[in-house]
């Protein structure tokens, strides 16, 4: 596909774009509030465009994009990809300005700050450079509210205002052990490396372990960190989402707040060209990088129950094999039949994940081994959230099915 044609289909959301040359080498990485508009700006014939930019455009043969929840996340991801690929135009297009880095010292209790020094210290680790100083400062301020760390220099002899504001654990007076402090620093560094899923997974395991040990106060603190990470990647803390999720937790009897929800749907014409979809929502927002689609391989004819069972088995069989992170809740489009089929497959895998079905006609919610639907009012916040996720799974399944019908072949499968 021609690059200019591909640009027309790029999303209008924030994210990172990777420009590649004819050999597939990444030659430039950038971030954008709107991916389509930002990438389009490179291809406008304007006398004000710099020569180096024209040289870049002349080499572009493909563009890959990664959508993000916020501009702050895009900034962090951009820096990590630049460090990974070392694209030549990210170096050549810069002028002599001193771009900021994030400096992490190697002290007993490391200090994290923004630095513009051209000569880096040997006893410190650096992330960046970041083109937008304001954004990285905002991102670092948010991260500090989640994982407290010191910024003071030199190390003080008593607690300062940051301790009382909840931004530092006061290692200066022994309020936090070196081990616990090091864990905070490690999580900050993982986020700066773009590995938020690793942080989230580790915290989730820690919270569940603390809860099993009945250390509820510590578990609640980790839970708050998990929610705050969601806030970092959604741009703001969505109070309505937490009200919706808390209602679902209460009404569905979930063991924890459903922050990660995966939903399934099936699409076919009289059993032909049957496909399945799975969408993933994190903190109430679509996480499109974790969407999956399936070509139905094992079911012949019209049998939506078995089709749902097949895609559920393939999805969580793979996650179990990989030792990957499970969602907090599964939602299947349909009624008791679809639910029973999905539950049977989870049982055969030995996988325990809360699951519910949402039937379209009456918008009723069913739970395993319960005859009556869950008492959720049609205008309730919890049902609103489930309908939003279910409808997105339906849209994704229908789009995939139409695409295959247009091609009349089954290819490019992602499962």
C-alpha positions as CSV (number, residue, x, y, z in Angstrom):
1,X,0.0,0.0,0.0
2,X,1.2,3.5,-0.8
3,X,2.4,5.4,2.2
4,X,0.0,8.4,1.6
5,X,-2.9,6.0,1.3
6,X,-1.9,4.3,4.6
7,X,-1.8,7.7,6.3
8,X,-5.5,8.2,5.6
9,X,-6.3,5.2,7.7
10,X,-4.2,6.2,10.7
11,X,-6.1,6.9,14.0
12,X,-6.7,10.4,15.3
13,X,-5.7,9.3,18.8
14,X,-2.4,10.0,20.5
15,X,0.5,7.7,20.1
16,X,4.0,7.0,18.6
17,X,4.8,6.6,14.9
18,X,7.8,4.8,13.4
19,X,9.0,5.7,9.9
20,X,10.8,3.0,8.0
21,X,12.9,3.0,4.8
22,X,12.8,0.5,1.9
23,X,14.8,-2.2,3.9
24,X,12.4,-1.9,6.9
25,X,14.9,0.0,9.1
26,X,13.4,2.5,11.5
27,X,14.7,5.9,10.5
28,X,12.6,8.2,12.7
29,X,10.4,7.9,15.8
30,X,8.0,10.6,16.8
31,X,5.0,11.1,19.1
32,X,1.7,12.9,18.4
33,X,-1.5,14.0,20.0
34,X,-3.2,13.0,16.7
35,X,-1.2,10.4,14.8
36,X,-2.9,11.0,11.4
37,X,-2.7,14.7,11.5
38,X,1.0,14.7,12.7
39,X,2.1,12.2,10.1
40,X,0.2,14.0,7.3
41,X,2.1,17.2,8.2
42,X,5.3,15.7,6.9
43,X,3.9,15.2,3.4
44,X,2.6,18.7,2.8
45,X,4.3,20.5,0.0
46,X,5.4,23.7,1.8
47,X,8.4,25.9,1.3
48,X,8.8,26.2,5.1
49,X,9.6,22.5,5.5
50,X,13.3,22.1,6.4
51,X,15.6,20.3,4.0
52,X,16.4,17.6,6.5
53,X,12.7,16.9,6.8
54,X,12.4,16.6,3.0
55,X,15.3,14.1,3.1
56,X,13.5,12.1,5.7
57,X,10.3,12.0,3.7
58,X,12.1,10.9,0.6
59,X,13.3,7.8,2.4
60,X,10.0,6.8,4.0
61,X,8.4,3.6,2.6
62,X,6.3,2.4,5.5
63,X,4.8,3.8,8.7
64,X,3.9,1.9,11.9
65,X,2.0,3.4,14.7
66,X,1.4,2.5,18.4
67,X,-1.7,4.1,20.0
68,X,-1.5,5.3,23.6
69,X,-4.0,6.5,26.1
70,X,-2.3,9.9,26.6
71,X,0.4,12.2,25.3
72,X,2.4,11.6,28.5
73,X,2.5,7.9,27.7
74,X,3.5,8.6,24.1
75,X,6.4,10.7,25.3
76,X,7.7,7.9,27.5
77,X,7.3,5.3,24.8
78,X,8.9,7.5,22.2
79,X,12.1,7.9,24.2
80,X,12.3,4.1,24.8
81,X,11.9,3.4,21.1
82,X,14.5,6.0,20.2
83,X,16.9,4.3,22.6
84,X,16.1,0.9,21.1
85,X,16.3,1.7,17.4
86,X,18.7,4.7,17.4
87,X,17.0,6.1,14.2
88,X,19.4,8.3,12.3
89,X,17.0,11.1,11.7
90,X,16.2,11.5,15.4
91,X,19.8,12.6,15.7
92,X,20.1,14.6,12.5
93,X,16.9,16.6,12.8
94,X,17.9,17.9,16.2
95,X,19.6,21.2,16.7
96,X,22.1,22.1,19.4
97,X,19.5,22.6,22.1
98,X,20.1,20.8,25.3
99,X,17.2,18.4,25.7
100,X,16.2,17.2,29.1
101,X,17.0,13.7,30.5
102,X,15.7,12.0,33.6
103,X,18.6,11.3,35.9
104,X,18.5,8.4,38.4
105,X,21.5,8.5,40.7
106,X,23.2,5.4,42.1
107,X,23.1,6.4,45.7
108,X,22.0,4.3,48.6
109,X,18.6,5.9,48.3
110,X,18.6,7.1,44.6
111,X,17.5,10.5,43.7
112,X,15.4,11.2,40.5
113,X,15.5,14.5,38.8
114,X,15.4,16.2,35.4
115,X,18.8,17.1,34.0
116,X,20.1,19.1,31.0
117,X,23.8,18.3,31.5
118,X,25.6,17.4,28.3
119,X,28.2,15.3,30.2
120,X,26.5,12.5,32.1
121,X,27.7,11.4,35.5
122,X,29.2,7.9,35.6
123,X,27.3,7.1,38.8
124,X,23.9,7.8,37.4
125,X,21.5,6.3,34.9
126,X,19.7,8.4,32.3
127,X,16.4,8.2,30.3
128,X,15.7,10.3,27.3
129,X,16.4,12.8,25.8
130,X,12.8,14.2,25.8
131,X,11.9,16.9,23.3
132,X,9.0,18.3,25.4
133,X,10.3,19.4,28.9
134,X,6.8,20.3,30.1
135,X,5.3,17.0,29.3
136,X,8.1,14.9,30.9
137,X,7.9,17.1,34.0
138,X,4.2,16.5,34.2
139,X,4.7,12.7,33.7
140,X,7.4,12.5,36.4
141,X,5.2,14.4,38.8
142,X,2.4,11.9,38.3
143,X,4.8,9.0,38.6
144,X,6.1,10.4,41.9
145,X,2.6,10.4,43.4
146,X,2.5,6.7,42.7
147,X,6.0,5.6,43.6
148,X,7.5,8.0,46.1
149,X,11.1,9.0,45.7
150,X,13.5,11.8,46.8
151,X,14.5,14.7,44.7
152,X,16.6,16.5,47.4
153,X,20.3,17.2,47.0
154,X,22.2,16.8,49.2
155,X,20.6,14.1,51.4
156,X,18.9,16.0,54.3
157,X,19.1,15.2,58.0
158,X,15.4,15.4,58.6
159,X,12.1,15.0,56.8
160,X,11.1,17.8,54.5
161,X,7.8,19.2,53.1
162,X,7.7,16.4,50.4
163,X,7.2,13.8,53.1
164,X,4.2,15.6,54.5
165,X,2.8,16.1,51.0
166,X,3.0,12.3,50.3
167,X,5.7,12.6,47.7
168,X,8.6,11.0,49.6
169,X,8.9,8.3,52.2
170,X,11.6,10.1,54.2
171,X,14.5,7.7,53.9
172,X,16.6,10.4,55.5
173,X,15.0,9.5,58.9
174,X,14.6,5.8,58.3
175,X,10.8,5.8,57.4
176,X,11.4,3.3,54.6
177,X,13.8,0.4,54.2
178,X,16.4,0.4,51.5
179,X,14.7,-2.7,50.0
180,X,11.3,-1.1,49.8
181,X,12.7,2.2,48.4
182,X,14.7,0.3,45.8
183,X,11.4,-1.4,44.7
184,X,9.9,2.1,44.1
185,X,12.8,3.1,42.0
186,X,12.7,-0.1,40.0
187,X,9.0,0.5,39.2
188,X,9.7,4.1,38.1
189,X,12.5,2.9,35.8
190,X,10.3,0.2,34.3
191,X,7.6,2.8,33.5
192,X,10.2,5.0,31.9
193,X,11.3,2.1,29.8
194,X,7.7,1.7,28.6
195,X,7.2,-1.5,30.5
196,X,4.0,-0.5,32.4
197,X,2.5,-4.0,31.9
198,X,5.3,-5.5,33.8
199,X,4.8,-3.1,36.7
200,X,1.1,-3.7,36.7
201,X,1.5,-7.5,36.7
202,X,4.0,-7.4,39.5
203,X,1.9,-5.1,41.6
204,X,-1.2,-7.3,41.0
205,X,0.6,-10.3,42.3
206,X,1.9,-8.4,45.3
207,X,-1.6,-7.1,46.1
208,X,-3.1,-10.6,45.9
209,X,-0.3,-12.1,48.1
210,X,-0.8,-9.4,50.7
211,X,-4.6,-10.0,50.7
212,X,-4.1,-13.7,51.2
213,X,-1.8,-13.0,54.1
214,X,-4.5,-10.7,55.5
215,X,-2.3,-7.7,55.3
216,X,-5.2,-5.6,54.1
217,X,-3.7,-2.2,54.8
218,X,-0.6,-2.9,52.7
219,X,-2.8,-4.6,50.0
220,X,-5.0,-1.4,49.9
221,X,-1.9,0.7,49.3
222,X,-0.8,-1.4,46.4
223,X,-4.3,-1.3,45.0
224,X,-4.2,2.5,45.1
225,X,-0.9,2.3,43.1
226,X,-2.6,0.1,40.5
227,X,-5.4,2.6,40.1
228,X,-3.0,5.5,39.9
229,X,-1.0,3.7,37.1
230,X,-4.3,3.5,35.2
231,X,-4.7,7.3,35.7
232,X,-1.2,7.9,34.3
233,X,-2.1,6.1,31.1
234,X,-5.6,7.5,30.7
235,X,-4.5,11.1,31.2
236,X,-6.9,11.6,34.2
237,X,-8.5,9.6,36.9
238,X,-12.0,8.8,35.6
239,X,-14.2,8.9,38.7
240,X,-17.2,7.6,36.7
241,X,-15.2,4.5,35.7
242,X,-14.4,3.6,39.3
243,X,-18.1,4.0,40.2
244,X,-19.0,1.6,37.4
245,X,-16.3,-0.9,38.2
246,X,-17.1,-0.8,42.0
247,X,-20.8,-1.5,41.2
248,X,-19.8,-4.5,39.0
249,X,-17.5,-5.8,41.7
250,X,-20.3,-5.7,44.2
251,X,-23.1,-7.0,42.1
252,X,-21.1,-9.7,40.3
253,X,-19.3,-10.8,43.5
254,X,-15.9,-10.2,42.0
255,X,-12.8,-10.8,44.2
256,X,-11.3,-7.5,43.1
257,X,-12.0,-4.3,41.1
258,X,-12.4,-5.3,37.3
259,X,-9.7,-3.0,35.9
260,X,-8.8,-5.3,33.0
261,X,-11.9,-6.7,31.2
262,X,-11.9,-8.8,28.0
263,X,-15.0,-9.4,25.9
264,X,-15.8,-11.9,23.1
265,X,-18.2,-12.0,20.2
266,X,-18.8,-14.1,17.1
267,X,-19.7,-13.1,13.6
268,X,-20.7,-15.3,10.6
269,X,-23.3,-15.7,7.9
270,X,-25.3,-19.0,8.4
271,X,-22.1,-20.5,9.8
272,X,-19.9,-19.5,6.9
273,X,-16.7,-17.5,7.3
274,X,-17.1,-17.5,11.0
275,X,-14.8,-15.4,13.1
276,X,-14.4,-14.4,16.7
277,X,-13.2,-11.2,18.3
278,X,-11.7,-10.3,21.7
279,X,-11.4,-6.7,22.9
280,X,-9.5,-5.6,26.0
281,X,-10.5,-2.6,28.2
282,X,-8.2,-1.2,30.8
283,X,-9.6,1.2,33.4
284,X,-12.7,1.7,31.2
285,X,-10.8,2.5,28.0
286,X,-10.1,0.4,24.9
287,X,-6.6,-1.1,25.0
288,X,-6.4,-1.7,21.2
289,X,-2.9,-3.2,21.3
290,X,-4.4,-6.1,23.2
291,X,-7.3,-6.7,20.8
292,X,-7.3,-10.2,19.2
293,X,-9.2,-11.8,16.3
294,X,-9.8,-15.4,15.5
295,X,-10.8,-17.5,12.5
296,X,-13.1,-20.3,13.7
297,X,-11.3,-23.5,12.9
298,X,-13.0,-26.3,14.7
299,X,-16.8,-25.7,14.5
300,X,-18.8,-26.5,11.4
301,X,-22.3,-25.0,10.8
302,X,-24.3,-22.7,13.0
303,X,-23.2,-23.2,16.6
304,X,-22.4,-19.9,18.4
305,X,-22.0,-21.8,21.7
306,X,-19.1,-24.0,20.5
307,X,-17.6,-21.0,18.6
308,X,-17.4,-18.9,21.8
309,X,-16.0,-22.0,23.6
310,X,-13.3,-22.3,20.9
311,X,-12.0,-18.8,21.0
312,X,-12.1,-18.7,24.9
313,X,-10.1,-21.9,25.0
314,X,-7.6,-20.6,22.4
315,X,-7.2,-17.3,24.2
316,X,-6.7,-18.5,27.7
317,X,-4.9,-21.7,26.7
318,X,-2.3,-19.5,25.2
319,X,-2.1,-17.1,28.2
320,X,-1.8,-20.1,30.5
321,X,1.0,-21.6,28.4
322,X,2.9,-18.3,28.4
323,X,2.3,-17.7,32.1
324,X,0.8,-14.4,31.2
325,X,-1.5,-12.1,33.1
326,X,-5.3,-12.9,33.2
327,X,-8.0,-10.3,33.1
328,X,-10.2,-9.4,36.1
329,X,-13.4,-10.2,34.2
330,X,-14.4,-12.0,31.0
331,X,-17.6,-10.9,29.2
332,X,-19.2,-13.0,26.4
333,X,-21.9,-11.7,24.1
334,X,-24.9,-13.9,24.5
335,X,-26.9,-15.8,27.1
336,X,-26.7,-18.9,29.2
337,X,-25.6,-21.1,26.3
338,X,-22.6,-19.0,25.4
339,X,-21.7,-18.7,29.1
340,X,-21.9,-22.4,29.8
341,X,-19.7,-23.2,26.8
342,X,-17.1,-20.6,27.8
343,X,-17.1,-21.8,31.5
344,X,-16.7,-25.5,30.4
345,X,-13.5,-24.5,28.4
346,X,-12.1,-22.5,31.3
347,X,-12.7,-25.5,33.6
348,X,-11.0,-27.9,31.2
349,X,-8.0,-25.6,31.2
350,X,-8.0,-25.3,35.0
351,X,-8.1,-21.5,34.6
352,X,-10.1,-19.5,37.2
353,X,-11.3,-16.1,35.9
354,X,-14.6,-14.4,36.8
355,X,-16.9,-14.5,33.8
356,X,-20.4,-13.1,32.8
357,X,-22.6,-13.1,29.7
358,X,-24.6,-10.1,28.4
359,X,-27.6,-11.0,26.3
360,X,-28.6,-8.4,23.7
361,X,-32.4,-8.6,23.6
362,X,-33.1,-7.8,27.3
363,X,-29.6,-6.6,28.2
364,X,-29.6,-9.3,31.0
365,X,-26.4,-10.3,32.7
366,X,-25.9,-14.0,33.6
367,X,-23.3,-15.6,35.9
368,X,-22.2,-19.2,36.0
369,X,-24.4,-21.7,37.8
370,X,-27.1,-19.1,38.5
371,X,-30.5,-19.5,36.9
372,X,-31.7,-15.9,37.2
373,X,-30.0,-12.8,35.7
374,X,-28.1,-10.4,37.9
375,X,-30.3,-7.5,39.1
376,X,-28.7,-4.7,37.2
377,X,-31.0,-1.8,36.2
378,X,-30.9,-0.7,32.6
379,X,-29.7,2.7,33.6
380,X,-27.1,1.4,36.1
381,X,-23.4,2.4,35.8
382,X,-22.2,-1.2,35.8
383,X,-24.5,-2.3,33.0
384,X,-23.4,0.8,31.0
385,X,-19.8,-0.3,31.2
386,X,-20.6,-3.9,30.2
387,X,-22.7,-2.7,27.2
388,X,-19.9,-0.4,26.0
389,X,-17.4,-3.2,26.1
390,X,-19.8,-5.8,24.5
391,X,-20.7,-3.4,21.7
392,X,-17.0,-2.8,21.0
393,X,-16.4,-6.6,20.8
394,X,-19.4,-6.8,18.3
395,X,-18.0,-3.9,16.2
396,X,-14.6,-5.5,16.0
397,X,-16.0,-8.9,15.1
398,X,-18.2,-7.5,12.3
399,X,-15.4,-5.4,10.9
400,X,-13.1,-8.5,10.7
401,X,-15.9,-10.6,9.1
402,X,-16.6,-7.9,6.5
403,X,-12.9,-7.7,5.7
404,X,-12.7,-11.4,5.1
405,X,-15.8,-11.4,3.0
406,X,-14.3,-8.7,0.9
407,X,-11.1,-10.7,0.3
408,X,-12.9,-14.1,0.2
409,X,-9.9,-15.6,1.8
410,X,-8.8,-16.2,5.3
411,X,-5.4,-14.7,5.9
412,X,-3.4,-12.5,8.3
413,X,-5.0,-14.3,11.2
414,X,-4.1,-13.0,14.7
415,X,-5.0,-15.4,17.5
